[in-house]
């Protein structure tokens, strides 16, 4: 059985998933080079709030808490 899907890198998958979950947010990952190969995960909202960190799950959790709290308090996405 042949698959015609193209391979998607883990960082690209993170960006696509978070753009779908946080509408209007800028999401990217950056690898800082061979001296520090751990990727930096970044989620930036339109209102200027930015979440970044080495741990993908911690960054997503912090951004999710902020997003849902802002949405409940103001009625609109940050």
C-alpha positions in Angstrom: 0.0 0.0 0.0 1.4 3.3 -1.0 0.8 6.5 0.9 0.9 9.8 -0.9 1.0 12.0 2.2 3.9 14.3 2.5 5.8 14.1 5.8 5.1 16.9 8.2 7.8 17.9 10.7 6.8 18.1 14.4 7.3 21.9 14.5 5.1 22.4 11.4 2.4 20.3 13.1 2.6 22.4 16.2 2.1 25.6 14.2 -0.9 24.2 12.2 -2.6 22.8 15.3 -2.2 26.0 17.4 -3.3 28.3 14.6 -6.5 26.3 14.5 -7.0 26.4 18.3 -6.0 30.0 18.8 -7.6 32.0 16.0 -5.6 35.2 15.1 -2.5 34.1 17.1 0.9 34.0 15.5 2.6 30.7 16.2 6.1 29.6 15.4 9.0 27.5 16.5 12.7 28.4 16.3 15.8 26.3 16.7 18.5 28.4 18.1 21.4 26.6 16.6 23.8 23.7 17.2 25.0 25.0 20.6 21.4 24.9 21.9 19.4 22.5 19.7 16.2 22.6 21.8 13.4 24.3 19.9 11.7 27.4 21.3 7.9 27.3 21.0 6.2 30.7 20.7 2.5 31.7 20.7 1.8 35.4 20.4 -1.7 36.9 20.6 -2.9 40.0 18.9 -3.1 42.0 22.2 0.7 41.6 22.7 0.7 38.7 25.1 3.4 36.2 24.2 4.0 32.7 25.6 7.3 31.0 24.9 9.3 28.1 26.3 11.4 25.0 25.7 8.6 22.7 26.7 5.8 22.5 24.1 3.2 21.2 26.5 3.8 23.9 29.1 3.7 26.6 26.5 0.4 25.3 25.1 -1.1 25.0 28.6 -0.2 28.5 29.6 -1.5 30.0 26.4 -4.7 27.9 26.7 -5.4 29.1 30.2 -4.9 32.7 29.2 -7.0 32.3 26.0 -9.9 30.7 27.7 -9.9 33.2 30.7 -9.7 36.2 28.4 -12.5 34.8 26.2 -14.7 34.2 29.3 -14.0 37.6 30.8 -14.2 39.9 27.7 -16.3 37.7 25.3 -13.7 38.0 22.5 -10.5 36.3 21.7 -7.2 38.0 22.7 
